[in-house]
Amino acid sequence: MSGNGKPCCATESLRRIWQVDVGGIVVGLAMLDDIIDEVQRLHHTVKDSIAEELPEWVKVSNYVPRTAEQTYRSALLREFEKEQTP
């Protein structure tokens, strides 16, 4: 991986795809590890703020259908909270 946090090549990008259950459908989301790290650095303490930030960051590297934004929001918050558990 390059020093700026972006994958160096397509192979590296593929290794960094997370499988996430979004409303009963498993989807692949690229760069979710970096996204979670970035949102953690914002030090939000309110769940709603975190839930609003996550989809916006995810949309930079992934397609999120407008009709499924709320479902993605819930799924992303669940993944974020899993990463907070020691």
Helices and strands as residue ranges (DSSP letters): H 10-15, E 17-22, E 25-30, H 32-41, H 47-61, G 66-68, H 69-84
